[in-house]
Amino acid sequence: MIAKISGGTDTAGLIRYLFDTKKAKDHTDPHLVASWDGFAPDPGRADDFDATRKLLVADLDLHVKQARRLGRAPEKHTWHCSIRAAESDRHLNDEEWADIARRVVAATGIAPEGDPDSCRWVAVRHAPDHIHIAATKVRADLRTARHWNDYLTADRELAAIEKEYGLFQVVRGDRTAAKRPTRAEQEKARRAGHDKTARERLRTTVRTVVAAASTIEEFVDLLSHIDGVLVEVVHFPSGDVRGYKVAIADDAQGPIWYSGSKLAPDLSLPKIQERLVSMGPQPTGQSGRRRPNPWHQATAAAERIPHHFDQPDDQASQGHLAAFGEALDALPLVTPQAVRHQLRKAATSFERATRSRIHAEHHHARALRGAVRAMLREPVSNGNGTALAMFLDAAILVVIAAARWHQLRNHDQQVAAAHQTLVHLQAAYDRAAVVPLAALAQRRPPQQTVDRHIPHLRQAVPDHAEQVVEDPAFGALTAALAEAEAAGHDPQQLLQQAADQRSLDDADSPARVLTWRVQRLGARPAPSPRARAAQARSTTTQHIAAQARTAAAAPVPQQPTQARRR
């Protein structure tokens, strides 16, 4: 069930609308289902409709007029709450709707239970799936009703009602979502031929610029150079930057300005500054040193995020979620046209999963943010999608882990957003991975080499070995192993190292995951013989420790007790 609450100044106009059947064609059989005392006049069941409607308005306005004579009536004295059931819900009868109305006015403070001086109200039903509650906000003691946070309290009560009545349970938020576009904004966008409102387009633009900027000065500069976007920087009297406003330049009715906080809670200037300051100084390229591949760095940082989710530090996890959201925002800037549409949709969907009531500590995600900024200087060409496929494969596992993390904390909207993100990321990955996997498979080594790698595979991932061997991507994996071996790597150690990075239980195709990990690890300089010996000892120690932990966690079988001899 969903509640919408508004205020107004015209009791007669509100009642006229609720009982109207001429202009509002969807209003059928309007009638009262409940009222403040159970005896309010019902125009829908009276012979003289107009006279009864006027009588109802006078009864509702009684205390308002008394307070007005004393100068104590609020300017907006009406309170209007519509409550709508889901399409899949059964049709509730009048008695059930009456109970729901009483509970909502009690929860919101309009008519607390057992309060003889509470406000006057009526519940009108003019359709099978919803009711309207109309109330005047002046109590019998001529005080104004205390109904602060009425939307929150009504929503909380409706959540309990859904469970008790066996109705569809709406996915609820934690008030950290970006503001939804209003109907007026949607109509304006439709008339202008846009599928998104100005607020939504500006939100996407600003989020993308934040993902590309390293300082607040660079953020403002990049934003001001975007075609079709107007930017106004607001300053304190001291000259320091106070905030910013953006607008669409081609608005026919003149620019409508939005501050960052009106676009989304995390797009206010202080929130953006907090993120950018946490990055610290960015490393500069030094001559004579090999610069690491930023796509490999970003993939490695993303692969570590699910591990961070398993730790007890929720603020650090929230920081990693925000940084990963920035990575998705940046991807459409550096990827081929074929996957750009799905990546934009993935970034838009995941935006809701980047925020919750948990405060984000952004400095924990410094590595990913730095790698993303470096990625923007090395776009993926249409002919080389390996780096992109590698990152998207890791990103899918991050989103799966993010959905699980949010679910454990009852972040329902964020879970739904993560699930929607998965759909778009998977579509983008399936398209991006086709060419690089096919190219690798064509370089599959001789069967003798493949047979030599299979025992290593069974040792590294015993639970997934058969699935990997039967996977169509197995040929690509063996090619990646063979090329890494030719570059001086030990394929057995490399495969074990790839397997130890993260569990493969969430992977749709463990063979693909291992392929990308082996490729990324194999791109590093091959270790010296001494380093390889140390790696072997470390890998053996980790493997033995993992077996010991598994054995310790296994239940100890109880020995049958023997009857004691007399």
Secondary structure as GFF3:
##gff-version 3
##sequence-region A 1 566
A	DSSP	beta_strand	2	8	.	.	.	ID=ss1
A	DSSP	alpha_helix	11	19	.	.	.	ID=ss2
A	DSSP	beta_strand	31	35	.	.	.	ID=ss3
A	DSSP	three_ten_helix	43	45	.	.	.	ID=ss4
A	DSSP	alpha_helix	49	69	.	.	.	ID=ss5
A	DSSP	beta_strand	78	84	.	.	.	ID=ss6
A	DSSP	alpha_helix	94	108	.	.	.	ID=ss7
A	DSSP	beta_strand	121	127	.	.	.	ID=ss8
A	DSSP	beta_strand	130	136	.	.	.	ID=ss9
A	DSSP	alpha_helix	150	165	.	.	.	ID=ss10
A	DSSP	alpha_helix	183	191	.	.	.	ID=ss11
A	DSSP	alpha_helix	198	212	.	.	.	ID=ss12
A	DSSP	alpha_helix	216	224	.	.	.	ID=ss13
A	DSSP	beta_strand	229	235	.	.	.	ID=ss14
A	DSSP	beta_strand	241	248	.	.	.	ID=ss15
A	DSSP	beta_strand	258	259	.	.	.	ID=ss16
A	DSSP	alpha_helix	260	263	.	.	.	ID=ss17
A	DSSP	three_ten_helix	265	267	.	.	.	ID=ss18
A	DSSP	alpha_helix	269	279	.	.	.	ID=ss19
A	DSSP	alpha_helix	294	309	.	.	.	ID=ss20
A	DSSP	alpha_helix	314	330	.	.	.	ID=ss21
A	DSSP	three_ten_helix	331	333	.	.	.	ID=ss22
A	DSSP	alpha_helix	337	350	.	.	.	ID=ss23
A	DSSP	three_ten_helix	351	354	.	.	.	ID=ss24
A	DSSP	three_ten_helix	362	365	.	.	.	ID=ss25
A	DSSP	alpha_helix	366	375	.	.	.	ID=ss26
A	DSSP	alpha_helix	386	408	.	.	.	ID=ss27
A	DSSP	alpha_helix	412	442	.	.	.	ID=ss28
A	DSSP	alpha_helix	447	460	.	.	.	ID=ss29
A	DSSP	alpha_helix	465	470	.	.	.	ID=ss30
A	DSSP	alpha_helix	474	486	.	.	.	ID=ss31
A	DSSP	alpha_helix	491	500	.	.	.	ID=ss32
A	DSSP	alpha_helix	510	522	.	.	.	ID=ss33
A	DSSP	alpha_helix	529	553	.	.	.	ID=ss34
###
